[in-house]
Every structure is written in structure tokens, then in C-alpha cells.
Amino acid sequence: MKRYEVDDVAARMRERLAHCGEPSADVVIVQGNRKATLRLFGTPYSVNRVRAATFSAAIRWMPIDLD
């Protein structure tokens, strides 16, 4: 995924969250299919929080449809 694609997905997700009443939500984009291959995009603070949660818990991933 290219950086402009990550930025587009994050912007669309923030817009969706704003419509649900979360106007200041921080979005972390996760790319990859295993813990060993994950790439996280977002603010450093939020990426660190997501990374810590990912590696300390069993998480099931589901694709999201933004359309």
C-alpha cells in the first residue's frame, strides 16, 4: 500500500467515525496478515498503543468496507 493510499483510507475512516460521533478519533492503519509482517501507519503514540495491544492479545482481523 502506498502512502497516499494509507492517507486516503485514514481520512475516509476519520470521516466515518465523525459521522458516528467520534470527531477526534485517531486512526491506525494496519497492513499485513501475521504479527511478523504487520506494518502500522498513524501517529507514533497510537501506533505504539496498537502494537502493544496486538502483541499482548489474541486479535482477529476483519476487512472494513468504507463504501
C-alpha positions in Angstrom: 0.0 0.0 0.0 1.4 3.4 -1.0 1.5 6.3 1.5 -1.2 8.2 -0.4 -3.5 5.1 -0.2 -2.9 4.9 3.5 -3.7 8.6 3.9 -6.9 8.2 1.9 -8.1 5.2 3.9 -7.3 7.0 7.2 -9.2 10.1 6.0 -12.2 8.1 5.0 -12.2 6.3 8.3 -12.0 9.5 10.3 -14.9 10.9 8.3 -16.9 7.8 9.0 -16.1 8.0 12.7 -17.0 11.7 12.8 -20.5 10.8 11.5 -20.8 8.3 14.4 -20.0 10.9 17.0 -16.2 10.5 17.3 -14.8 13.7 15.7 -11.3 13.5 17.2 -10.6 9.8 16.7 -7.1 8.8 15.8 -6.8 6.1 13.1 -4.1 3.5 12.8 -3.9 1.6 9.5 -2.6 -2.0 9.9 -1.2 -3.7 6.8 -0.2 -7.4 6.8 -1.6 -10.8 7.7 0.5 -12.1 10.5 2.1 -10.5 13.6 5.5 -10.9 12.0 4.5 -9.0 8.8 2.4 -6.1 10.2 3.1 -2.5 9.2 1.3 0.1 11.2 0.6 3.7 10.0 -0.6 6.6 12.2 0.7 8.9 14.9 3.6 7.4 16.9 1.6 7.3 20.1 -1.4 5.5 18.6 0.9 3.1 16.6 2.7 2.2 19.8 -0.6 1.5 21.6 -1.9 -0.6 18.8 1.3 -2.5 18.6 1.3 -3.2 22.3 -2.3 -4.4 22.2 -1.6 -6.6 19.1 1.3 -8.4 20.6 -0.3 -8.9 24.1 -3.7 -10.2 23.0 -5.3 -12.6 20.6 -6.9 -10.4 17.9 -9.0 -11.5 14.9 -8.8 -9.1 11.9 -11.6 -8.3 9.5 -11.5 -6.2 6.4 -13.6 -3.0 6.5 -15.7 -1.7 3.7 -15.7 2.1 3.6 -18.1 2.5 0.7 
